[in-house]
Amino acid sequence: MTTVFWISTALVLYVYAGYPTLVAAWARLVDRQPRRAPFAPGHWPSISVIVAARNESRRLPARVVNLLSQDYPGQREIIVVSDGSLDNPARALAPFAPEVRLIELPSGGKPAALNAGVAAACGEVLIFVDARQRFASGTLQALVENLSDPSVGGVTGELILDAEQQPGPDSPVGEGLGLYWRYEKWIRRNESRVWSTLGATGAIYALRRSLWRPLPAVTLLDDVLAPMRAVLGGYRVVFDDRARAFDRASTDAATETRRKKRTLAGNYQILAQEPRLLLPVVNPVWLQYLSHKVGRLIVPWALMALLLSSLTLIGSGAVYVAALGAQLVFYALAAAGAALEARQRMSRVAFTFVLLNFSAIAGLMALRRGREVWR
């Protein structure tokens, strides 16, 4: 059990502290910023903005207005793909014809909707967005500028959650997610400077049309699978915080658990869809992928092994007693955060950490049972 204790401890510390420190130092050493520049007038690539939506008619008009207000120097089209919507998206989008094309499909899931949108698109660059968020001014242009660097195949912008700046006083999930998301974006910035991010943010990313491959129907994370296929093809996917989308964070544990369960189940799924990601001679960001994506899947099991080994070794020395005590205090803080009994930031961070790691296990179990977690 001593070996289990120390391996588990080292793994958790590496994934959440050691790797972020390593990639930050690595980024400062190499700092591979994309050689982006505005395209010459008349030479901006044509773009297709694709919105996959299901029962989002209430949000679609404002979303389209926001997209149409974007100043883009080249040709642009907006395609909305309805995935079996029952709330009459044609009526919601009628005022925007012919600037917006609507494709209505029977319910088949987001991957089928995206495949249909890309098949209908005419642009050289695909830009994927969701119905819920809004873009800051200049976002489309900022995304596409990165593609003036021929080594760049895709670009992800920055998703800004309201909880990052003004967390609600009674929302442990919101505040914890705001802190976690800032930490996650810091890692992504550094990974981009080293070579490439490990996917994109589904609400705001661009991809060269030539790099798109149709998604399998059961794909859970299109915003990881499609960009990582580009990386496996030898291209970079970079992070550009000049391109910004704004959204609201989840405020309740049930909603966030469902979202993270889907995300983490998708990370397991991608290993089956693209096993090449685990081969260092094929994947140019193999170390980053193993440390960041795969490491996050292993940590929940390491946490359980750490707790069990600490209990078993409690009579073997003060270090094991201290380790057990620290874990129990941390989980007590998480429980307090879940019960809204504590407003201290540490309790909310602890609660979010436990929720995220629980979701990794729940996602794997749902995937193994074949549950439809991609809706």
matplotlib code that plots the C-alpha trace (Angstrom):
import matplotlib.pyplot as plt

x = [0.0, 2.9, 3.7, 0.0, 0.0, 3.1, 2.2, -1.3, 0.0, 2.5, -0.1, -2.6, 0.1, 1.6, -1.7, -3.0, 0.3, 3.4, 2.1, 0.7, 4.1, 6.0, 3.9, 4.1, 7.9, 8.0, 5.9, 8.2, 11.1, 9.8, 6.8, 5.6, 3.1, 1.3, 2.5, -0.8, -1.5, -4.6, -5.1, -4.7, -7.9, -9.9, -8.0, -9.8, -11.0, -14.7, -16.3, -19.3, -20.7, -22.5, -24.9, -26.3, -29.4, -32.2, -35.3, -33.4, -35.8, -36.1, -32.3, -31.7, -32.8, -30.4, -27.7, -28.1, -28.2, -24.9, -23.3, -24.5, -23.1, -19.6, -17.4, -15.8, -13.9, -14.6, -17.6, -19.7, -22.6, -24.6, -26.1, -28.4, -29.0, -32.1, -31.7, -35.3, -36.5, -40.1, -40.3, -40.6, -37.1, -38.2, -40.5, -37.8, -35.3, -37.7, -36.8, -33.2, -33.7, -31.8, -28.7, -29.3, -29.9, -31.9, -31.5, -34.1, -33.3, -35.0, -33.6, -30.2, -27.8, -25.3, -22.7, -25.3, -26.3, -22.7, -22.0, -25.1, -24.0, -20.5, -21.9, -24.0, -21.2, -19.4, -16.7, -13.0, -13.1, -15.7, -16.6, -18.6, -20.8, -23.6, -27.0, -26.6, -23.5, -22.7, -19.4, -17.4, -16.9, -14.2, -14.2, -14.7, -11.8, -9.6, -10.2, -9.5, -6.3, -4.6, -5.1, -2.7, -0.1, 0.0, 1.0, -2.3, -5.3, -7.7, -8.3, -10.2, -11.3, -11.8, -15.1, -15.7, -18.1, -20.0, -18.9, -15.3, -16.0, -19.1, -19.9, -23.3, -23.2, -25.1, -23.6, -20.7, -20.8, -20.7, -17.8, -15.9, -16.3, -15.2, -12.0, -11.5, -12.2, -9.5, -7.0, -8.0, -7.6, -4.2, -3.1, -4.6, -2.8, 0.5, -0.2, -0.9, 2.4, 4.2, 2.6, -1.2, -4.2, -5.8, -9.1, -11.3, -14.2, -17.3, -18.9, -16.1, -13.7, -12.6, -11.2, -9.9, -12.6, -9.9, -9.2, -12.8, -13.8, -17.4, -18.0, -19.2, -22.9, -22.2, -19.5, -19.7, -17.0, -16.9, -14.8, -12.0, -12.2, -12.3, -9.4, -7.3, -7.6, -6.1, -3.2, -2.7, -2.5, 0.5, -1.4, -1.6, -4.8, -4.1, -5.8, -6.6, -8.0, -8.8, -11.8, -14.2, -17.6, -19.7, -21.8, -23.4, -21.9, -24.0, -25.5, -26.5, -24.7, -27.1, -26.7, -23.0, -22.7, -24.6, -22.4, -19.1, -20.3, -20.8, -17.5, -15.4, -17.3, -16.3, -12.6, -12.8, -14.6, -12.0, -9.3, -11.4, -12.1, -8.5, -6.1, -3.3, -3.4, -1.7, 1.3, 4.2, 5.5, 2.2, 0.8, 3.0, 1.4, 1.6, 3.1, 0.5, -2.4, -1.3, -0.7, -3.8, -6.6, -5.6, -4.3, -7.7, -9.3, -6.9, -7.0, -10.4, -9.1, -5.9, -7.9, -9.8, -6.6, -5.0, -7.8, -7.9, -4.1, -4.1, -6.6, -4.6, -1.3, -2.6, -0.6, 2.6, 3.8, 2.8, 3.0, 0.1, -2.0, -1.4, -2.3, -5.5, -6.4, -5.8, -8.1, -10.9, -10.7, -10.8, -13.8, -15.6, -15.0, -16.5, -19.5, -20.0, -19.8, -22.4, -24.8, -24.3, -23.4, -20.1, -19.3, -15.6, -13.9, -11.9, -15.1, -16.5, -13.2, -13.2, -16.8, -16.1, -13.0, -14.9, -17.8, -15.5, -13.7, -17.0, -18.3, -15.3, -16.3, -20.0, -19.2, -17.3, -20.1, -22.7, -20.5, -20.1, -23.8, -24.4, -26.5, -27.3, -25.2, -24.7, -28.1]
y = [0.0, 2.3, 2.2, 2.9, 5.9, 7.5, 6.8, 8.2, 11.3, 11.9, 11.5, 13.9, 16.5, 16.2, 16.5, 19.5, 21.3, 19.7, 19.6, 23.2, 24.4, 22.4, 23.7, 27.3, 27.1, 25.4, 28.1, 30.8, 29.0, 28.4, 30.8, 29.7, 32.5, 32.1, 34.3, 35.9, 39.0, 40.6, 39.2, 41.7, 43.5, 41.2, 38.1, 37.2, 33.6, 33.0, 31.7, 29.6, 30.2, 27.0, 27.0, 23.6, 24.1, 22.1, 23.9, 27.2, 29.5, 31.8, 32.5, 32.3, 35.9, 37.6, 35.2, 35.9, 39.7, 39.3, 37.4, 39.7, 42.7, 41.2, 43.2, 40.7, 41.8, 38.7, 36.6, 35.2, 32.9, 31.8, 28.3, 27.2, 23.5, 22.4, 19.0, 18.0, 21.2, 21.4, 25.2, 26.4, 27.7, 28.7, 31.3, 32.7, 33.0, 34.3, 38.0, 37.1, 35.5, 35.2, 36.1, 33.0, 29.5, 27.1, 23.3, 21.3, 17.7, 15.0, 14.5, 12.8, 14.5, 17.3, 15.4, 14.8, 18.4, 19.6, 17.1, 18.5, 22.1, 21.5, 19.6, 22.6, 25.2, 27.0, 28.8, 28.0, 28.4, 26.8, 28.6, 26.7, 28.5, 27.8, 29.5, 30.6, 32.8, 36.2, 37.3, 40.4, 42.8, 41.7, 38.1, 36.5, 38.6, 37.7, 34.0, 34.0, 36.2, 33.2, 31.2, 33.5, 31.3, 28.1, 26.0, 26.8, 24.6, 25.7, 28.4, 28.5, 31.7, 32.6, 31.7, 34.1, 33.0, 35.5, 33.7, 34.6, 38.2, 38.4, 35.0, 34.9, 34.9, 31.6, 29.7, 27.4, 25.8, 29.1, 30.5, 27.3, 26.9, 30.5, 29.8, 26.4, 27.9, 30.6, 27.9, 25.8, 28.7, 29.6, 26.0, 26.3, 29.5, 27.9, 24.8, 27.0, 28.7, 25.4, 24.1, 23.4, 23.3, 19.9, 20.7, 23.8, 25.5, 24.4, 27.8, 29.6, 27.8, 27.9, 25.1, 25.0, 23.4, 21.1, 19.5, 18.6, 14.9, 13.8, 13.1, 9.6, 9.8, 9.1, 11.7, 13.4, 16.1, 17.5, 20.4, 18.0, 15.3, 17.6, 19.9, 16.9, 15.3, 18.5, 18.2, 14.6, 15.9, 18.1, 21.4, 23.6, 24.6, 27.8, 29.9, 33.5, 35.5, 38.4, 36.3, 36.3, 34.7, 35.4, 32.9, 32.1, 29.5, 26.7, 27.6, 24.2, 20.9, 18.7, 20.8, 21.0, 17.3, 16.4, 18.7, 17.4, 13.8, 14.2, 16.0, 13.4, 10.5, 12.1, 12.2, 8.4, 8.0, 9.9, 7.4, 4.7, 6.9, 8.1, 5.7, 7.4, 10.1, 7.7, 7.2, 9.6, 9.1, 10.2, 12.7, 15.9, 16.9, 13.5, 14.6, 17.4, 15.1, 12.3, 14.8, 17.0, 14.9, 11.3, 12.5, 14.1, 10.7, 8.8, 11.3, 10.2, 6.6, 7.9, 9.9, 6.8, 4.8, 7.6, 7.6, 3.8, 3.6, 6.4, 4.5, 1.3, 3.0, 5.1, 3.2, 3.4, 6.9, 10.6, 11.4, 9.0, 10.4, 13.9, 12.8, 11.2, 14.2, 16.6, 14.5, 14.4, 18.1, 18.7, 16.5, 18.1, 21.5, 20.0, 18.8, 22.2, 23.8, 21.4, 22.1, 25.9, 26.0, 27.7, 30.7, 30.5, 30.3, 27.2, 25.2, 26.1, 25.2, 21.8, 21.2, 21.9, 19.7, 16.8, 17.3, 17.3, 14.1, 12.4, 13.3, 11.5, 8.3, 8.8, 9.6, 6.4, 4.4, 6.0, 5.3, 1.7, 1.3, 2.8, 5.7, 8.6, 11.2, 13.3, 15.0]
z = [0.0, 0.5, -3.2, -4.1, -1.7, -3.2, -6.8, -6.3, -4.6, -7.3, -10.0, -8.5, -7.8, -11.3, -13.2, -11.3, -10.4, -11.9, -15.5, -15.5, -14.1, -16.7, -19.7, -18.4, -18.3, -21.7, -23.2, -21.9, -23.4, -26.9, -27.2, -30.6, -31.3, -34.6, -37.4, -37.8, -39.8, -41.5, -45.0, -47.9, -48.9, -51.2, -50.1, -46.8, -47.0, -47.2, -44.0, -43.1, -39.6, -38.5, -35.6, -34.5, -32.5, -30.9, -29.6, -29.4, -31.3, -28.3, -28.5, -32.3, -33.3, -30.8, -31.8, -35.5, -34.9, -33.0, -35.8, -38.5, -36.5, -36.8, -39.2, -41.5, -44.7, -46.7, -47.9, -45.1, -44.7, -41.7, -41.6, -38.8, -38.5, -36.5, -34.9, -34.7, -33.1, -32.1, -31.5, -35.2, -35.9, -39.4, -38.0, -35.6, -38.5, -41.2, -40.7, -41.5, -44.9, -47.2, -45.0, -42.9, -44.3, -42.2, -42.5, -40.7, -39.8, -37.9, -34.4, -34.9, -32.5, -32.8, -34.8, -37.6, -37.5, -37.8, -40.6, -42.5, -41.9, -43.2, -46.3, -47.1, -46.4, -49.2, -47.1, -47.0, -43.2, -40.9, -37.7, -35.2, -32.7, -30.2, -30.0, -26.4, -26.4, -27.9, -29.5, -28.8, -31.7, -34.1, -33.0, -36.5, -37.9, -35.0, -35.5, -39.2, -38.9, -37.3, -40.5, -42.3, -40.7, -42.9, -39.9, -38.2, -39.0, -36.3, -33.8, -30.6, -28.9, -25.3, -23.6, -20.7, -18.0, -15.9, -12.8, -13.5, -12.7, -10.5, -8.9, -7.2, -3.4, -3.1, -6.0, -5.0, -8.4, -10.3, -8.3, -8.3, -12.0, -12.6, -10.8, -12.5, -15.9, -15.5, -14.4, -17.5, -19.9, -18.5, -19.3, -22.8, -23.5, -22.6, -24.6, -27.6, -27.1, -26.9, -30.1, -29.9, -27.7, -27.1, -28.7, -28.8, -27.1, -28.9, -28.7, -30.5, -32.9, -36.5, -38.7, -42.2, -44.4, -45.9, -42.5, -41.7, -41.6, -41.0, -37.3, -36.2, -35.2, -31.5, -31.1, -27.7, -28.2, -31.7, -30.4, -29.3, -32.0, -35.0, -33.8, -32.7, -36.1, -37.5, -35.0, -36.0, -39.5, -38.6, -38.0, -35.0, -33.2, -31.4, -28.6, -29.3, -26.5, -28.8, -30.0, -27.2, -26.5, -23.3, -21.4, -18.1, -15.8, -14.3, -11.0, -9.7, -9.2, -11.2, -14.4, -14.1, -13.3, -16.5, -18.6, -17.1, -17.3, -21.0, -21.4, -19.6, -21.2, -24.5, -23.5, -22.9, -26.2, -28.2, -27.1, -28.9, -31.9, -32.3, -30.6, -32.6, -29.9, -27.6, -29.9, -29.4, -32.9, -34.4, -32.0, -31.9, -28.5, -27.0, -23.7, -23.3, -24.2, -21.8, -19.0, -19.5, -21.0, -20.0, -16.6, -15.8, -16.4, -14.1, -11.2, -9.8, -9.5, -8.0, -5.4, -4.4, -4.2, -2.1, 0.4, 0.7, 1.1, 3.7, 5.8, 5.5, 6.4, 9.3, 11.8, 9.7, 10.5, 11.0, 7.3, 6.5, 9.4, 8.1, 4.6, 5.8, 7.9, 5.0, 2.7, 5.3, 5.8, 2.1, 1.5, 4.5, 2.9, -0.4, 1.5, 3.1, -0.2, -1.7, 1.2, 0.9, 4.5, 3.8, 1.7, 1.9, -1.4, -0.4, 0.3, -3.2, -4.9, -3.0, -4.0, -7.7, -7.7, -6.2, -8.6, -11.6, -10.6, -9.7, -13.2, -14.8, -13.1, -13.8, -17.4, -17.9, -16.3, -18.5, -21.6, -20.6, -20.2, -23.6, -22.1, -24.5, -22.8, -25.9, -25.9]

ax = plt.figure().add_subplot(projection="3d")
ax.plot(x, y, z, "-o")
ax.set_aspect("equal")
plt.show()
